[in-house]
Amino acid sequence: MTSTNEPRQQRADLHMELEEYCAHDAMALAELVRTRQMSPAELIGLARRACERVNPVLNAIIEFYDDAEEVPGTDDGVFAGVPFLRKDLGASERGRLQERGSRLWQGHVSTQDTYYTRRAKTAGLRYVARTATPEFGTSGCTTSRLTGVSANPWDLSCSAGGSSGGAAAAVAAGIAPIAHASDGGGSIRTPASYCGLVGLNPSRGRGSAGPSRQDPLFGMSRELVVCRTVRDMAAALDVFSGPEPGDPFIIARPERPFSDELQYPTTRLRIGLARTSWGDRDVEAEVLAAVDVTGTLLEELGHEVEEIDSPIDVETLRRALIGPLVLGLADLSEAAKSLGREIGPDTVEPVNLALYERAAGMSAADALVVFEDMRKARVAMSLATQQYDVVVTPTMPMTVPAHGLYSTVRDDVSVDEYLANEVRNFGFLGIYNVTGQPSLTLPLGCSDKGLPIGVQFAARFADEATLMRLARDIEEARPWSGRYPAVHAAAAP
């Protein structure tokens, strides 16, 4: 382990302005640390300055650590010395607050580093801050009664998405090049799409959420990152991939590191292109245009592209998505007991309280029906799409919405209305949480208002390698680097 406080005279001096820091991806910053042109403390200082510049209007960071520059870490990993942001839900750090966006957990301090956190530290990532998340991660927008509203840096009146909205807003605004994120029904891909980032939900079992949450949300939720470049995404997938003790199952290991896949050519792929809704909400014209442009690009790259109908009926989709969402709050009473607190309107937001009450009324037989509904959805998707190497869809059927439309703080929305909205808006995303297939969103479109539009690519189970190669080709053909939102740390204050 190398000290973060090496004397300046032992390194080549490189004075970096904030604008330069924001222009580097994580791999580029790590190279500066490894070659001793920059120290981790200097990079963290730049991240702090970036946060001070933009976070007052974004509310993406809920805590920047006072001691961030002094925390030791390795300078030898693939992400040596790179500032890293932790979503306040999922992976935990020993001795740091983790409040899960909820007043129920307010002031809670974690007692362990999860496997994810240990891998992040081994790779050289330096945890510097916590990012905002909606309560329990159950919402597609990042608003909570504990921390308030997190805004989209492209338009402050719009949602940053959820539940990794704080992470996505912070990365898009230049505070850090990469951030922890998790996805149980679209929570990586939604904010990545809304904020113009790269976001991958890996295959079920690709990484571990242990030691206390080996297979969270009945196998629907996975953890990785949001970032700006494909090479950062591939490197992160290498860092966080691999089994840990207690994991429920082991999937096929990759043939080679995912970063190495970026050096290999992409074979001709058979691609299914979805232009129609997978729920009961039509795809908006601007989103459809982005999908069509992507389809044309894929044909230009030499792939076979054909339009596909919805591979799953709305009722099967509805049952597969709604059941796990409700059942996921069934153990909230045990959590409250361990915290010495009561569940009620003073500790839990209105929609989540209604979801919890519904979950508390479910029987063991009801739970078995939920698992059977998920199984049926997996089979239906597999049979309908097995002939395709990749399926391309909109990430979201609509452009970036205003704040609060899907918020759990609303007391004017019934639980049934809220659940219906989940199917209506997140059908392209949640189904891949159910099947466990890897699915990736790339920032390939732009609305008339200048807001990002994401396009999703899903591969066969355990085939992230194909997604990495294809994403590299698309990034080279239609690069998105250099597109900065209106609120960005590199802009004049």
N, C-alpha and C positions, 0 to 999 in steps of 0.2 A: 504494500500500500504506500502510495506516495503522498507526501504532505501537500496540502493546498497552499502553504505559505512559503514556498521556496523563494529565496532572494531574487530580486529582479535581475541582478547581474549574471545569474546562471542561465538566463533565458534571452532569446532575441526579442528586443522590445518591439511591440506592435501596438500602437495606439489605435483603438477601435472606437469609432463614433457609433452612436445608437443606430443611425441609419444603416451602417455596415453590418452591425449585429443582426438587425432584422432581416437583412438580405440573405443571410446564411441559413442553410438547413442544418439539422442536428449533426449529420455526418461531417459537414464542413467545419463546424465549430469544434467537434471532437478532434479533428486533425490539427487544428491550431493548438489545442491543449497538448496533444501527444508530441508535437514538434516544439513545444515550449515557447510558442509565440504569444500565447495567452495563458493565464491561470484560470482555474475554475472560479476563484473568488472574483476575478475581474468580469467573467461572463455573468456570474450571479449579480454583481453590481449593476451590470447593464440591464439584466432582467428586472431588477428592482426599479431602476429608472424608468423602464418601459411601463411597468405596472403603475408607477406613480403618475405617469403621463396620461394613460388612457383608462385605467380602472375606475376612476371616479365617475365616469359616465357609463361605463359598461357594467360594473358590478359583477365581473366574471370571477375575480379572485376574492375569496372571503377571508383569507389570512395569508399574508406573506410573512414567512418566518423571520423573527427578529434576528435569529442567529444563523441565517441561511449561509452567509459567507464563511462561517467558521466550522460548519459541519464537515468532518473528514470524509474522504472517499477515495476510491481508486482512480488513478489517471491513466490506466492502461486498457480499459475496456473499449468496446466499439463506440460507445457514447461517452467517452472520457470527459468528465467535467461539464457536461451539458445540463443547463437548468431544466428541471422537470417538474411538472405540476401534477398534483394528485387529486383526482375527483373525490369528493367527500362522501364516497359510498363505494363499498367493495373492498379493494386492497387497502390494508391499513399499515400504519407506521407505529411502532412501539413508542409510547410516550407522547404522541401527538393527538390532538383532538380529531374525532371523527363523529360528526353529528347527523349525518345522513339526511341533511336538509330538513330536519324535524325538531320541533320543540321537545318531543319525547326524549330525544337523545342529546339535548342541549348540554354542553359541558362534558360529554363523555370522552374519556381518554383511552386510546387503544393500549392493550397490554402486549401486543405482539406484532412483529413484522410478518406479513403473509408471504407465501412463496413468491408471489408476483413482486413484492417489494424487495425481497432478497435478490431476485434476479436483476431487478432494475439497478440496485446498488452495485452488484457485481459487474454490470455492464458499464459502470461509471456515471450513470445518471445521478444528478444531485437534486433531491427533493427540496424545493424552495417555497412551495405554497400549496394551499388547498383551493380547489375550484368549486363553484356553486353547482348544486344539483337540486332538482325538485324533491319534495319529501318522498323518501323510499324509492326514488327513481321511477315512479309510476306514471309520470306525465311526459308528453311530447314537447313541453315548453319548460324552461327553467325559471320557475316562479315558486317561492315558498314564503310562508309567514315568518319563518326564521330569518331568512337572508334577503328577501325582497325579489326584485325582478332583474334578470340578467339580459342585457340588450345585445342585439346583433350589430357588430361593428360596421356592417354595410349600410344599415339604416337603423338608428336607435329606436325608432317606433315599432320595429319588427322583432319577432322572436328569434332567439339564437338556437332554438330547438331544444330537445331534451332526450334523455336525461343528462347527457354529457355536454349541456349547453355552455356551462361556464368554461369548461376545457376548450371547446371549439372556439368560442368567442375570444379567449385569451390567446390562443395560437394564431388565429386569423389576424388579430390586432398586433402581433409581433412581440408579445411578452415572453414567450418561449417558442421554440420551433416544434416542440412535441409535448404531448401531455397524455397522462393516463385517462382511459375512457372504458366504459363497459356498455354492453348491449344485450338487453333481454327481450327486446321487441322492436328494435330500431334505434336504440339510444346512442350508438356510435354514428350510424349512417345518417340519421335525421339531422343532427347538428352539423355534421361534416358537410352535408348537402347545402344546408342553409347558410353556412359560413364560408363556403368555397374551399373545402379541404379534402384530403384523402382520408377515407375511413374504412377499415376492414373489420368485419365480424368474422373471426376465423372459425374453422370447423369445431364442432363440439368435441371436447377432449384434447384439442391441440395444446392448450395450456391448462394450468391448474389454478383453481381459486382457493386452494387449501392454505393452511391446514384445517380451517374450521368450516369451509364452504366448498367442498370438493366438486359439487355438481349443482350450482345454484339455480333456483327457479326451475327445478325438474329438468335440467339439461338445456334450458332455453337461453341462459345468460352466459356470455363469455367476456373476458377482459383483454384489451389490447391498448391501442393509442389512437389519437387523431394527430395528423401531421400535414406537412405541405408537399412532400415529394414521395415518389414511389420508392426510391432507394432507402429513405428513412423508414418507410413502412416495411419493406423487406427485412431490413436489419432488425427492426423491433420484433418482427415475427420470429426471427432466429433467437433473439434474446428470451422471449417469453414462451417459446415452444418446448415441449418435453414433459414427460410424466413426473409426478412426485408421489411420495408414499401416501397411500390411502385413496388415490384416484380410482374412480369406479371402473374405468376401462381404459385401455391404451389403443389409440388409433395408429394407423400405419405411419411410420416415420418417413420424412421426406427422403428422396433419393440423394439429395445434396442440400447444403444450406440454401435458404430462400434468396439470400443476397447473391449467391452464385448463379441462380436462375436468370438473373439480369444479364448474364454474359452469353446466354444460349438463345438460339433463334426460336421463334414461335412457329410451330407447324400449322398447316392449314386447319382451321377449326370449323366445325359446324355450329352455327349460332342461331338460337331462337330469339326473335325480337318481339317483345310484347308492346303493342300499341293501344291496347284496350285495358280497361280497369280490371283489377283482381278483387275488387270489393264492390260497393254500390255507389262509388263516386267516380264520375267521368274524369279522365285525364285532361287537364287544362291545355289549351292550345300551345302556349309557350313551352310547356314541359314536353308535349308531344313533338314539337319542332326540334328540341334538343335530342330526343331519342332518335328521330329520323336522321338528323345530321350524323349522329354516332353510327347508325346503321350504314349510311353511305361511306363513312370513313372505314368501317370494318371491311366493307367490300373492296375498297381501294387498297386495303392492306392484304387482300388476297383470300379473305375468308368467305365461306358460304353462309349467307344470311337469309333466313326466311321468317316471315311473320307467323306468330303463334297466337292462338286464342288463349283465354284464361285456362290454366291447367287445373284449376280447382274451383268448385262451385262455392257461392257465397256462404251458404249455410255451413258447409264443412269448414271453411275458413273461419267463420264466426265462432264456432264451437271450439276450434283448436286454439284460437287466440284469447278468447274471453275466459275460459276455464282456468288456465294457469295464472292469469292476471289476478283473478279473485282468490284462488287457492293460495297464492303467494303471500297473502297477508294473514293466513290462518294462525301462524305462530306468533303474532304480534303480542298477544297477552303474555306469553312466556318472556318475551323481550322486556315488556314493561315491568314484569315482576322482578326481573334481574336488575333493573334500573331503580326499583323502588318507587315507581310512578304509576299513575292511573291513566288508562285510556279514556279520552273524552274530548270534547270540543276545545279544551284549553291546551291539549297536547298533540292532537291529531287533526289534520285539515278535513274539511267537510266531505269531500269525495272519498278520500282514503278511509275516513271513519265509516262511511256507508259501505265501502268495499269490505272492510274488516268485519262489520256486522253481518254481511252476507256470507263471508267465509266462515265465520263462527257458527253459522247455522247449517253448514254442510256436514253430511255424514261421511263415513268411510266409503260407503257405496257411491256417494256423489264424487268423491275423489277418484275412485276407480273409473268412473265414467269419463272424467277429465283426461286421464291417461289413455283411455281407449280412443277418445276423440283425437288426441294428438297422434296416436298410432295410425288412425285412418287417414289423417291429413298427410303424414309422411308417405304412406303407400300411394295415395292419389297423386302427389307431386312427383314421386319417383317414376311411376308408370307413365305419366304424361310428358315428362321431360327427359327420359333416359337416353333418347337418341341425340341429345345436344351436349356438346362439350361445355358450352357457356350459354346462359340465358341472360339477355339484356332487357332491363325494365327501367321505367322511371324510378328514381329513388323515392320520391314523393309524388302523388298525383297532382299536387298544386304547387304554386310558387310560395315563397316565404310569407307566412301570415303575420298579422299583428299580434301583439302580446295578449296572453290570457285566454285564447280560444279553447285551449285544452288543459287549463290549469285546475289542479286539485284544490285550490283555495276557494273556488267558487261555491257559494251556497245556493245558487240559483240553477244548478245543473243536477239532475237526478242521476243516480248511479247507472240506470239503464241508458240514459242519454249519453253519459260518458263512455260506457262500454261500446255503444253503437258507433260512436265517433272513432274509437280505436280501430274497429274493423274498416270503417269508411276511409280512414286516412293512412293507415299503416299496413295495409294488406300486402303490398309489395315487399315489405321488410319482415314483418312478424312471421310469415310462413317459413322463412329460412332459419329463424330461431327454432322453430318446431322441427324442421327436417335436420338441422345441424350442419347444413352445407355452408361453405365459405361464401361470403357475399361482400362486395367491395363497391363503394361509391367514389366516383371521380368528378371533379368540378368541370363539366363539359358544356354547360349552357349558361345563358345570362338572360334575365327577363328585361322587358322594356324599361323597367325602373332601375336597372343596373344591379339586380340581386342575383346571386349565384343559383344555378340549377344543377343538381347532381343527377348522374345517370348510374344505375346499378348494374353490376356484373356478378353473376352467381355461377359457380362451377360445381362439379360433382363433389361428393363428400370426400374430404381429405386431399383435394386437388388445388390447394392454394398456389402451387407452382405455376399452373396454367394462368391463373389470375395475375401473378407477378409479371410473367413475361408479356402478357397482353397489355397490362397497365403500362409497362415500360414503353411498348410500341406506341400506345396512344399518347403518352406524355411527350414522346419525341415528335410525334406528328402534329399534335395540337397542344403545345406547351401552355401551362397556366401560370408559370412563375412570373413574378413581376406585377400581377394584378393585386393591388392593395385596396382594402376597403376604405371608406371615408374616414373612419376612426382608426388610426394606425400609429404606432409608436414612432415610426420613421417620419411622420408628417410633422410640420411645424406646430408647436403647442398653440 
